[in-house]
Amino acid sequence: MNIFKTSLVCLAVAILSSCGGSGEQQNDATDSTAVVKGENDGIGKIEFTESAFDFGQVKEGEVVEHSYEFKNTGTSPLILKQVSASCGCTTPSYTKAPILPGKTGEVKVSFNSDGQVGKQQKIVTVVSNAENGVTTVQLKGEVLAK
């Protein structure tokens, strides 16, 4: 069953990050399972304060930045394994240290609107060791021509 879940996660990330750019950010920790002593001790759970942010209208060339705060509502440390964007024009960064139960972290997203005229919807996929292992947040709005 673990192989099936891992394959499903990889497939979802590959599909969502196929916009042509490499908006992927990977955690520097190669294997953070040492932080979580035993999987039977509990499990982390990621809950975002907001799942979508509408930046309204911006002129082409402007950079939109937004931070999505989340809380670990589980019972074990939460570790973000990978955060990737649906397009190379969107760059995510995120809390790399384990987030203890009850504590918060963030995913920051920077969207470069240059060459992106029209309605926009960018998806950022967050892969973690949480109960809800793959979650997404959205950045949307409209880019007006120069």
DSSP file (Angstrom, degrees, kcal/mol; ACC not computed):
  #  RESIDUE AA STRUCTURE BP1 BP2  ACC     N-H-->O    O-->H-N    N-H-->O    O-->H-N    TCO  KAPPA ALPHA  PHI   PSI    X-CA   Y-CA   Z-CA
    1    1 A M     >        0   0    0      0, 0.0     4,-2.2     0, 0.0     5,-0.2   0.000 360.0 360.0 360.0 -35.1    0.0    0.0    0.0
    2    2 A N  H  >  +     0   0    0      1,-0.2     4,-2.6     2,-0.2     5,-0.2   0.879 360.0  52.1 -64.0 -38.0    2.9    2.4    0.7
    3    3 A I  H  > S+     0   0    0      2,-0.2     4,-2.5     1,-0.2    -1,-0.2   0.896 108.8  51.0 -64.6 -39.8    4.3    1.9   -2.8
    4    4 A F  H  > S+     0   0    0      2,-0.2     4,-2.4     1,-0.2    -2,-0.2   0.929 111.6  46.7 -62.4 -46.4    0.8    2.8   -4.2
    5    5 A K  H  X S+     0   0    0     -4,-2.2     4,-2.5     2,-0.2    -2,-0.2   0.916 112.8  49.5 -62.5 -43.8    0.7    6.0   -2.1
    6    6 A T  H  X S+     0   0    0     -4,-2.6     4,-2.4     1,-0.2    -1,-0.2   0.915 112.2  48.0 -62.1 -43.5    4.2    7.0   -3.1
    7    7 A S  H  X S+     0   0    0     -4,-2.5     4,-2.4     1,-0.2    -1,-0.2   0.900 111.4  50.5 -63.4 -41.2    3.4    6.4   -6.8
    8    8 A L  H  X S+     0   0    0     -4,-2.4     4,-2.4     2,-0.2    -2,-0.2   0.907 110.8  48.8 -63.9 -42.9    0.2    8.4   -6.6
    9    9 A V  H  X S+     0   0    0     -4,-2.5     4,-2.5     2,-0.2     5,-0.2   0.929 111.8  49.0 -62.3 -46.7    2.0   11.3   -4.9
   10   10 A C  H  X S+     0   0    0     -4,-2.4     4,-2.4     1,-0.2    -2,-0.2   0.903 111.7  49.4 -60.7 -42.3    4.7   11.3   -7.6
   11   11 A L  H  X S+     0   0    0     -4,-2.4     4,-2.4     2,-0.2    -1,-0.2   0.922 110.9  49.3 -63.5 -45.0    2.1   11.2  -10.3
   12   12 A A  H  X S+     0   0    0     -4,-2.4     4,-2.4     1,-0.2    -2,-0.2   0.915 112.6  47.4 -62.1 -43.7    0.2   14.1   -8.8
   13   13 A V  H  X S+     0   0    0     -4,-2.5     4,-1.5     1,-0.2    -1,-0.2   0.908 111.8  50.7 -64.7 -41.9    3.3   16.2   -8.4
   14   14 A A  H  < S+     0   0    0     -4,-2.4    -2,-0.2    -5,-0.2    -1,-0.2   0.907 112.6  45.9 -63.2 -42.4    4.5   15.5  -12.0
   15   15 A I  H >< S+     0   0    0     -4,-2.4     3,-1.0     1,-0.2    -2,-0.2   0.923 114.6  46.9 -67.0 -44.6    1.1   16.4  -13.5
   16   16 A L  H 3< S+     0   0    0     -4,-2.4    -1,-0.2     1,-0.3    -2,-0.2   0.699 111.8  50.6 -74.0 -18.6    0.8   19.6  -11.4
   17   17 A S  T 3< S+     0   0    0     -4,-1.5     3,-0.4    -5,-0.2    -1,-0.3   0.031  76.7 107.5-107.2  29.3    4.3   20.8  -12.2
   18   18 A S    <   +     0   0    0     -3,-1.0    -1,-0.2     1,-0.2    69,-0.1  -0.067  36.5 112.0 -98.4  33.9    4.2   20.4  -16.0
   19   19 A C  S    S-     0   0    0      2,-0.3    -1,-0.2    66,-0.3    69,-0.2   0.452  93.0-101.4 -88.3   0.1    4.0   24.1  -17.0
   20   20 A G  S    S+     0   0    0     -3,-0.4     2,-0.3     1,-0.4    67,-0.1   0.158  93.6  85.4 106.0 -20.9    7.5   24.1  -18.5
   21   21 A G  S    S-     0   0    0     65,-0.1     2,-1.1    64,-0.1    -1,-0.4  -0.704  80.5-116.2-109.8 165.3    9.5   25.7  -15.8
   22   22 A S        +     0   0    0     -2,-0.3    64,-0.1     1,-0.1    -4,-0.1  -0.737  43.5 158.4-102.1  86.6   11.1   24.2  -12.8
   23   23 A G        +     0   0    0     -2,-1.1    62,-0.3    62,-0.4     2,-0.2   0.188  35.0 128.9 -88.0  16.5    9.2   25.9   -9.9
   24   24 A E        -     0   0    0     60,-0.2     2,-0.4    -7,-0.1    60,-0.2  -0.518  36.8-174.7 -81.2 138.7   10.2   23.0   -7.7
   25   25 A Q  E     -A   83   0A   0     58,-2.1    58,-2.0    -2,-0.2     2,-0.4  -1.000  10.9-160.7-125.1 130.3   11.8   23.5   -4.3
   26   26 A Q  E     -A   82   0A   0     -2,-0.4    56,-0.2    56,-0.2     2,-0.1  -0.886  24.5-106.3-116.5 147.9   13.0   20.5   -2.5
   27   27 A N        -     0   0    0     54,-1.5    54,-0.0    -2,-0.4    69,-0.0  -0.439  21.0-139.6 -67.3 136.9   13.8   20.1    1.2
   28   28 A D  S    S+     0   0    0     -2,-0.1     2,-0.4     3,-0.0    -1,-0.1   0.771  80.1  93.3 -70.4 -26.0   17.5   19.9    1.9
   29   29 A A        -     0   0    0      1,-0.2     3,-0.3    67,-0.1    -2,-0.1  -0.554  64.8-158.2 -70.2 123.5   17.0   17.2    4.5
   30   30 A T  S    S+     0   0    0     -2,-0.4     2,-0.3     1,-0.3    -1,-0.2   0.907  79.7   5.6 -73.7 -40.6   17.5   13.9    2.7
   31   31 A D    >   +     0   0    0     -3,-0.1     3,-0.6     1,-0.1    -1,-0.3  -0.819  59.9 176.4-146.9 104.8   15.5   11.8    5.2
   32   32 A S  G >>  +     0   0    0     -2,-0.3     3,-1.6    -3,-0.3     4,-0.7   0.305  55.7 103.2 -91.1   9.1   13.7   13.5    8.1
   33   33 A T  G 34  +     0   0    0      1,-0.3    -1,-0.2     2,-0.2     3,-0.2   0.735  68.4  70.9 -66.3 -18.8   12.2   10.3    9.4
   34   34 A A  G <4 S+     0   0    0     -3,-0.6    -1,-0.3     1,-0.2    -2,-0.1   0.800  92.5  58.4 -65.0 -26.8   14.8   10.3   12.2
   35   35 A V  T <4 S+     0   0    0     -3,-1.6     2,-0.9     1,-0.2    -1,-0.2   0.880  99.7  60.2 -69.5 -37.8   13.0   13.4   13.7
   36   36 A V  S  < S-     0   0    0     -4,-0.7    -1,-0.2    -3,-0.2     3,-0.1  -0.815  79.1-159.3 -93.7 104.1    9.8   11.4   14.0
   37   37 A K        -     0   0    0     -2,-0.9     2,-0.4     1,-0.2    -1,-0.2   0.913  69.4  -1.7 -52.3 -56.2   10.7    8.5   16.3
   38   38 A G    >   -     0   0    0     -3,-0.1     3,-1.7     1,-0.1     4,-0.3  -0.999  56.4-138.3-142.6 137.4    8.0    6.1   15.4
   39   39 A E  G >  S+     0   0    0     -2,-0.4     3,-0.8     1,-0.3    -1,-0.1   0.733 105.7  61.8 -66.7 -19.4    5.1    6.4   13.0
   40   40 A N  G 3  S+     0   0    0      1,-0.2    -1,-0.3    -3,-0.0     3,-0.1   0.605  86.3  75.3 -79.9 -11.0    2.9    4.7   15.6
   41   41 A D  G <  S-     0   0    0     -3,-1.7     2,-0.3     1,-0.3    -1,-0.2   0.674 117.5 -72.8 -72.6 -16.1    3.5    7.5   18.1
   42   42 A G    <   -     0   0    0     -3,-0.8     2,-0.3    -4,-0.3    -1,-0.3  -0.905  47.1-104.7 148.0-175.0    1.1    9.7   16.1
   43   43 A I        -     0   0    0     -2,-0.3    32,-2.5    -3,-0.1    33,-0.4  -0.997  23.1-117.8-148.1 146.7    1.0   11.6   12.8
   44   44 A G        -     0   0    0     85,-0.4    87,-2.9    33,-0.4     2,-0.3  -0.395  22.2-160.1 -78.3 160.4    1.2   15.2   11.7
   45   45 A K        -     0   0    0     85,-0.2    28,-2.4    31,-0.2    29,-0.6  -0.964   7.5-145.7-144.7 127.1   -1.7   17.0   10.0
   46   46 A I  E     +E   72   0B   0     -2,-0.3     2,-0.4    26,-0.2    26,-0.2  -0.807  17.3 179.0 -97.9 128.2   -1.3   20.2    7.9
   47   47 A E  E     -E   71   0B   0     24,-2.0    24,-2.3    -2,-0.5     2,-0.2  -0.964  16.3-148.5-130.6 114.9   -4.1   22.8    8.0
   48   48 A F  E     -E   70   0B   0     -2,-0.4    22,-0.3    22,-0.2     3,-0.1  -0.578  14.2-137.8 -80.9 142.7   -3.7   26.0    5.9
   49   49 A T  S    S+     0   0    0     20,-2.9     2,-0.3     1,-0.3    -1,-0.1   0.875  95.2  10.1 -63.2 -38.6   -5.4   29.2    7.2
   50   50 A E        -     0   0    0     19,-0.5    -1,-0.3     1,-0.1     3,-0.1  -0.996  59.0-161.1-141.3 143.5   -6.5   29.8    3.6
   51   51 A S  S    S+     0   0    0     -2,-0.3    87,-2.4     1,-0.2     2,-0.3   0.588  79.4  33.7-100.1 -12.0   -6.3   27.6    0.6
   52   52 A A  E     -b  138   0A   0     85,-0.2     2,-0.4     2,-0.0    87,-0.2  -0.999  58.7-163.9-144.4 145.4   -6.6   30.3   -2.1
   53   53 A F  E     -b  139   0A   0     85,-1.7    87,-2.8    -2,-0.3     2,-0.7  -0.993   8.4-156.0-130.3 125.7   -5.5   33.9   -2.4
   54   54 A D  E     -b  140   0A   0     -2,-0.4    87,-0.2    85,-0.2     3,-0.1  -0.894   5.2-171.3-101.6 114.4   -6.9   36.3   -5.0
   55   55 A F  E     -     0   0A   0     85,-2.9     2,-0.3    -2,-0.7    86,-0.2   0.420  27.9-145.4 -86.7   3.0   -4.4   39.0   -5.8
   56   56 A G  E     -     0   0A   0     84,-0.4    86,-3.2     2,-0.0     2,-0.4  -0.533  52.8 -16.9  76.1-131.8   -7.0   41.0   -7.9
   57   57 A Q  E     +b  142   0A   0     -2,-0.3     2,-0.3    84,-0.2    86,-0.2  -0.932  62.8 171.9-116.1 137.2   -5.6   42.8  -10.9
   58   58 A V  E     -b  143   0A   0     84,-2.1    86,-3.3    -2,-0.4     2,-0.3  -0.946  35.3-105.3-134.7 158.1   -1.9   43.6  -11.5
   59   59 A K  E >   -b  144   0A   0     -2,-0.3     3,-2.2    84,-0.2    86,-0.2  -0.617  50.4 -89.0 -82.5 145.2   -0.1   45.1  -14.5
   60   60 A E  T 3  S+     0   0    0     84,-2.9    54,-0.2    -2,-0.3    -1,-0.1  -0.240 114.9  33.1 -52.5 134.2    2.1   42.7  -16.5
   61   61 A G  T 3  S+     0   0    0      1,-0.4    -1,-0.3    -3,-0.1    53,-0.2   0.122  87.3 123.2 102.3 -18.8    5.6   42.5  -15.1
   62   62 A E    <   -     0   0    0     -3,-2.2    51,-2.3    51,-0.1     2,-0.5  -0.423  58.1-132.5 -72.7 151.1    4.6   43.0  -11.5
   63   63 A V  E     - F   0 112B   0     49,-0.2     2,-0.5    50,-0.1    49,-0.2  -0.925  15.8-156.2-106.7 126.2    5.6   40.4   -9.0
   64   64 A V  E     - F   0 111B   0     47,-2.8    47,-3.4    -2,-0.5     2,-0.4  -0.871  11.0-172.4-101.8 130.9    3.0   39.1   -6.6
   65   65 A E  E     + F   0 110B   0     -2,-0.5     2,-0.3    45,-0.2    45,-0.2  -0.970   8.8 166.9-124.5 141.3    4.1   37.6   -3.3
   66   66 A H  E     - F   0 109B   0     43,-2.3    43,-3.1    -2,-0.4     2,-0.5  -0.992  23.4-143.3-151.3 144.6    1.9   35.9   -0.7
   67   67 A S  E     - F   0 108B   0     -2,-0.3     2,-0.6    41,-0.2    41,-0.2  -0.938   8.2-156.2-111.6 130.1    2.5   33.7    2.4
   68   68 A Y  E     - F   0 107B   0     39,-3.1    39,-2.3    -2,-0.5     2,-0.3  -0.922  14.6-152.6-103.3 115.6    0.2   30.8    3.2
   69   69 A E  E     - F   0 106B   0     -2,-0.6   -20,-2.9    37,-0.2   -19,-0.5  -0.674  15.5-177.2 -89.5 143.2    0.3   30.0    6.9
   70   70 A F  E     -EF  48 105B   0     35,-2.4    35,-2.1    -2,-0.3     2,-0.4  -0.936  14.4-145.3-135.8 161.5   -0.4   26.5    8.1
   71   71 A K  E     -EF  47 104B   0    -24,-2.3   -24,-2.0    -2,-0.3     2,-1.0  -0.965  18.7-127.2-126.6 142.4   -0.6   24.8   11.5
   72   72 A N  E     +E   46   0B   0     31,-2.5    30,-3.4    -2,-0.4   -26,-0.2  -0.801  31.1 172.6 -86.5 104.2    0.3   21.2   12.5
   73   73 A T        +     0   0    0    -28,-2.4    -1,-0.1    -2,-1.0   -27,-0.1   0.257  50.1  91.7 -96.8  11.6   -2.9   20.0   14.1
   74   74 A G  S    S-     0   0    0    -29,-0.6   -30,-0.3     2,-0.2    28,-0.1  -0.051  85.4-109.9 -90.6-163.2   -1.6   16.5   14.4
   75   75 A T  S    S+     0   0    0    -32,-2.5   -31,-0.2    26,-0.1    -1,-0.0   0.358  91.9  52.2-115.3   2.5    0.3   14.7   17.2
   76   76 A S  S    S-     0   0    0    -33,-0.4   -31,-0.2    24,-0.1    -2,-0.2  -0.910  99.0 -74.8-132.9 162.2    3.8   14.3   15.6
   77   77 A P        -     0   0    0      0, 0.0     2,-0.5     0, 0.0   -33,-0.4  -0.277  45.5-135.3 -57.4 141.0    6.2   16.7   13.9
   78   78 A L  B     -H   99   0C   0     21,-2.9    21,-2.9   -35,-0.1     2,-0.5  -0.858  19.4-168.7-101.2 130.7    5.2   17.7   10.4
   79   79 A I        -     0   0    0     -2,-0.5    50,-1.6    19,-0.2     2,-0.6  -0.977  16.2-142.4-125.7 121.1    7.9   17.7    7.7
   80   80 A L  E     - C   0 128A   0     -2,-0.5    48,-0.3    15,-0.4     3,-0.1  -0.722  18.8-178.2 -80.3 121.6    7.4   19.3    4.3
   81   81 A K  E     -     0   0A   0     46,-2.5   -54,-1.5    -2,-0.6     2,-0.3   0.835  64.0  -2.2 -90.3 -37.4    9.2   17.0    1.8
   82   82 A Q  E     -AC  26 127A   0     45,-1.9    45,-3.3   -56,-0.2     2,-0.4  -0.980  51.7-168.3-157.1 140.9    8.6   19.0   -1.4
   83   83 A V  E     +AC  25 126A   0    -58,-2.0   -58,-2.1    -2,-0.3     2,-0.3  -0.988  21.2 171.4-131.9 123.5    6.8   22.1   -2.5
   84   84 A S  E     - C   0 125A   0     41,-2.3    41,-3.0    -2,-0.4     2,-0.3  -0.954  22.8-135.4-136.2 153.3    6.3   22.7   -6.2
   85   85 A A  E     - C   0 124A   0     -2,-0.3   -62,-0.4   -62,-0.3   -66,-0.3  -0.712  20.4-125.5-106.4 157.1    4.4   25.2   -8.4
   86   86 A S  S    S+     0   0    0     37,-1.9     2,-0.3    -2,-0.3   -67,-0.2   0.538  94.5  32.9 -76.6  -6.8    2.3   24.5  -11.5
   87   87 A C  S >  S-     0   0    0      3,-0.2     3,-1.8    36,-0.2   -67,-0.1  -0.997  76.1-123.6-151.0 147.8    4.3   26.9  -13.6
   88   88 A G  T 3  S+     0   0    0     -2,-0.3   -66,-0.1     1,-0.3    -1,-0.1   0.652 108.5  68.7 -65.8 -15.1    7.9   28.2  -13.8
   89   89 A C  T 3  S+     0   0    0    -68,-0.1    23,-2.9   -70,-0.1     2,-0.5   0.537  93.0  69.3 -79.4  -6.2    6.6   31.8  -13.3
   90   90 A T  E <   -G  111   0B   0     -3,-1.8    -5,-0.2    21,-0.2    21,-0.2  -0.960  66.0-169.5-119.5 123.6    5.7   30.8   -9.7
   91   91 A T  E     -G  110   0B   0     19,-3.1    19,-2.1    -2,-0.5     2,-0.3  -0.946   4.4-163.0-118.5 118.5    8.4   30.2   -7.1
   92   92 A P  E     -G  109   0B   0      0, 0.0     2,-0.3     0, 0.0    17,-0.2  -0.694   9.0-179.6 -96.6 152.3    7.6   28.7   -3.7
   93   93 A S  E     +G  108   0B   0     15,-2.4    15,-2.7    -2,-0.3     2,-0.3  -0.943  14.4 179.6-137.9 160.4    9.7   28.6   -0.6
   94   94 A Y  E     -G  107   0B   0     -2,-0.3     2,-0.4    13,-0.2    13,-0.2  -0.966  38.2 -71.7-158.0 166.2    8.7   27.1    2.7
   95   95 A T        -     0   0    0     11,-1.7   -15,-0.4    -2,-0.3     4,-0.1  -0.527  40.0-174.6 -65.1 121.3    9.5   26.2    6.3
   96   96 A K        +     0   0    0     -2,-0.4    -1,-0.2   -17,-0.1   -67,-0.1   0.717  55.5  85.5 -95.7 -23.8   12.2   23.5    6.2
   97   97 A A  S    S-     0   0    0      1,-0.1   -17,-0.2   -18,-0.1   -19,-0.1  -0.466  95.3 -90.4 -75.8 150.1   12.5   22.7    9.9
   98   98 A P        -     0   0    0      0, 0.0     2,-0.7     0, 0.0   -19,-0.2  -0.347  38.3-134.6 -58.7 139.5   10.0   20.1   11.3
   99   99 A I  B     -H   78   0C   0    -21,-2.9   -21,-2.9    -4,-0.1     3,-0.1  -0.884  19.3-138.0-101.8 116.2    6.9   21.8   12.7
  100  100 A L    >   -     0   0    0     -2,-0.7     3,-2.3   -23,-0.2   -28,-0.4  -0.260  38.5 -74.8 -69.7 158.0    5.9   20.5   16.1
  101  101 A P  T 3  S+     0   0    0      0, 0.0   -28,-0.2     0, 0.0    -1,-0.2  -0.286 121.9  16.2 -53.8 132.7    2.3   19.7   17.0
  102  102 A G  T 3  S+     0   0    0    -30,-3.4     2,-0.1     1,-0.3   -29,-0.1   0.295 105.5 109.7  86.1  -9.6    0.4   22.9   17.6
  103  103 A K    <   -     0   0    0     -3,-2.3   -31,-2.5   -31,-0.2    -1,-0.3  -0.466  59.7-127.5 -96.5 169.5    3.0   25.1   15.9
  104  104 A T  E     +F   71   0B   0    -33,-0.2     2,-0.2    -2,-0.1   -33,-0.2  -0.781  22.3 174.5-118.8 160.1    2.9   27.0   12.6
  105  105 A G  E     -F   70   0B   0    -35,-2.1   -35,-2.4    -2,-0.3     2,-0.3  -0.812  18.7-131.7-143.7-176.0    4.9   27.2    9.4
  106  106 A E  E     -F   69   0B   0     -2,-0.2   -11,-1.7   -37,-0.2     2,-0.5  -0.996  10.3-149.4-148.9 154.5    4.5   28.9    6.0
  107  107 A V  E     -FG  68  94B   0    -39,-2.3   -39,-3.1    -2,-0.3     2,-0.4  -0.989  23.2-158.5-118.4 117.3    4.7   28.5    2.3
  108  108 A K  E     -FG  67  93B   0    -15,-2.7   -15,-2.4    -2,-0.5     2,-0.4  -0.818   6.8-164.0 -98.3 136.7    5.7   31.7    0.5
  109  109 A V  E     -FG  66  92B   0    -43,-3.1   -43,-2.3    -2,-0.4     2,-0.5  -0.974   8.3-167.4-125.1 134.4    4.8   32.1   -3.1
  110  110 A S  E     -FG  65  91B   0    -19,-2.1   -19,-3.1    -2,-0.4     2,-0.5  -0.984   6.8-166.8-121.3 121.8    6.2   34.6   -5.6
  111  111 A F  E     -FG  64  90B   0    -47,-3.4   -47,-2.8    -2,-0.5     2,-0.7  -0.943   8.9-154.7-113.4 120.0    4.5   35.0   -9.0
  112  112 A N  E     -F   63   0B   0    -23,-2.9   -49,-0.2    -2,-0.5   -50,-0.1  -0.847   4.9-165.8 -93.8 112.5    6.2   36.8  -11.8
  113  113 A S    >   +     0   0    0    -51,-2.3     3,-2.3    -2,-0.7     2,-0.2   0.449  43.3 128.2 -82.2   0.0    3.4   38.2  -14.1
  114  114 A D  T 3  S+     0   0    0      1,-0.3    -2,-0.1   -53,-0.2   -54,-0.0  -0.396  86.8   2.7 -59.6 122.0    5.8   39.0  -17.0
  115  115 A G  T 3  S+     0   0    0     -2,-0.2    -1,-0.3     1,-0.1    -2,-0.1   0.626 105.4 106.6  77.5  13.9    4.3   37.4  -20.1
  116  116 A Q    <   +     0   0    0     -3,-2.3    27,-0.3    28,-0.1    -2,-0.1  -0.227  45.1 167.5-119.0  42.6    1.3   36.1  -18.2
  117  117 A V        +     0   0    0     25,-0.1     2,-0.2    27,-0.0    27,-0.2  -0.292  44.5  27.6 -63.7 138.4   -1.5   38.4  -19.4
  118  118 A G  E    S- D   0 143A   0     25,-2.9    25,-2.5     2,-0.0     2,-0.1  -0.590 107.4 -14.3 110.9-171.6   -5.1   37.4  -18.6
  119  119 A K  E     - D   0 142A   0     23,-0.2     2,-0.4    -2,-0.2    23,-0.2  -0.430  66.7-161.7 -66.9 138.3   -6.8   35.4  -15.9
  120  120 A Q  E     + D   0 141A   0     21,-3.4    21,-1.9    -2,-0.1     2,-0.3  -0.955  21.9 174.7-127.6 143.5   -4.3   33.3  -13.8
  121  121 A Q  E     - D   0 140A   0     -2,-0.4     2,-0.5    19,-0.2    19,-0.2  -0.852  11.8-174.7-145.8 109.1   -4.6   30.4  -11.5
  122  122 A K  E     - D   0 139A   0     17,-3.3    17,-2.4    -2,-0.3     2,-0.5  -0.894  10.4-152.0-109.3 133.8   -1.4   28.9  -10.1
  123  123 A I  E     - D   0 138A   0     -2,-0.5   -37,-1.9    15,-0.2     2,-0.5  -0.884   3.8-162.0-107.2 132.2   -1.4   25.8   -8.0
  124  124 A V  E     -CD  85 137A   0     13,-2.9    13,-2.0    -2,-0.5     2,-0.5  -0.971  11.1-152.4-114.0 123.5    1.2   25.1   -5.4
  125  125 A T  E     -CD  84 136A   0    -41,-3.0   -41,-2.3    -2,-0.5     2,-0.5  -0.829   5.2-161.2-100.9 130.1    1.5   21.4   -4.3
  126  126 A V  E     -CD  83 135A   0      9,-3.4     9,-2.4    -2,-0.5     2,-0.5  -0.948   3.4-168.1-114.4 120.0    2.8   20.6   -0.8
  127  127 A V  E     +CD  82 134A   0    -45,-3.3   -46,-2.5    -2,-0.5   -45,-1.9  -0.932  22.5 152.4-109.1 127.6    4.0   17.1   -0.1
  128  128 A S  E     -C   80   0A   0      5,-2.6   -48,-0.2    -2,-0.5   -50,-0.0  -0.823  58.9-100.8-142.9 179.3    4.6   16.2    3.5
  129  129 A N  S    S+     0   0    0    -50,-1.6   -85,-0.4    -2,-0.2     4,-0.1   0.245  81.2 122.8 -87.4  12.7    4.7   13.3    6.0
  130  130 A A  S    S-     0   0    0      2,-0.2     3,-0.5   -51,-0.2   -85,-0.2  -0.178  81.5-106.6 -74.8 165.7    1.2   14.4    7.2
  131  131 A E  S    S+     0   0    0    -87,-2.9     2,-1.1     1,-0.3   -86,-0.1   0.901 127.1  47.0 -53.8 -44.4   -2.0   12.4    7.4
  132  132 A N  S    S+     0   0    0    -88,-0.2    -1,-0.3     1,-0.2    -2,-0.2  -0.679  84.5 179.8 -97.2  75.6   -3.1   14.5    4.4
  133  133 A G        +     0   0    0     -2,-1.1    -5,-2.6    -3,-0.5     2,-0.5   0.683  62.5  43.1 -59.1 -28.9    0.2   14.0    2.6
  134  134 A V  E     + D   0 127A   0     -7,-0.2     2,-0.3    -3,-0.1    -7,-0.2  -0.973  69.3 160.0-123.6 119.2   -0.5   16.0   -0.5
  135  135 A T  E     - D   0 126A   0     -9,-2.4    -9,-3.4    -2,-0.5     2,-0.3  -0.885  19.9-150.2-129.7 163.0   -2.3   19.4   -0.2
  136  136 A T  E     - D   0 125A   0     -2,-0.3     2,-0.3   -11,-0.2   -11,-0.2  -0.951   7.4-165.0-133.7 154.8   -2.6   22.4   -2.5
  137  137 A V  E     - D   0 124A   0    -13,-2.0   -13,-2.9    -2,-0.3     2,-0.3  -0.945  18.6-139.1-130.0 156.1   -3.0   26.1   -2.3
  138  138 A Q  E     -bD  52 123A   0    -87,-2.4   -85,-1.7    -2,-0.3     2,-0.4  -0.880  11.7-164.3-119.9 148.4   -4.0   28.5   -5.1
  139  139 A L  E     +bD  53 122A   0    -17,-2.4   -17,-3.3    -2,-0.3     2,-0.3  -0.996  28.1 166.6-125.1 122.4   -2.8   31.9   -6.2
  140  140 A K  E     +bD  54 121A   0    -87,-2.8   -85,-2.9    -2,-0.4   -84,-0.4  -0.938  11.0 104.8-140.2 160.8   -5.3   33.6   -8.7
  141  141 A G  E     - D   0 120A   0    -21,-1.9   -21,-3.4    -2,-0.3     2,-0.4  -0.977  58.2 -70.9 162.9-163.0   -6.1   36.9  -10.2
  142  142 A E  E     -bD  57 119A   0    -86,-3.2   -84,-2.1    -2,-0.3     2,-0.6  -0.985  25.7-150.4-130.2 136.3   -5.8   38.8  -13.5
  143  143 A V  E     -bD  58 118A   0    -25,-2.5   -25,-2.9    -2,-0.4     2,-0.3  -0.921  16.6-149.3-105.8 122.2   -2.8   40.3  -15.2
  144  144 A L  E     -b   59   0A   0    -86,-3.3   -84,-2.9    -2,-0.6   -28,-0.1  -0.707  25.6-104.7 -91.7 140.1   -3.5   43.4  -17.3
  145  145 A A              0   0    0     -2,-0.3    -1,-0.1   -86,-0.2   -84,-0.0  -0.245 360.0 360.0 -61.0 150.2   -1.3   44.1  -20.4
  146  146 A K              0   0    0    -87,-0.1    -1,-0.2     0, 0.0   -87,-0.1   0.485 360.0 360.0 -59.9 360.0    1.3   46.8  -20.2
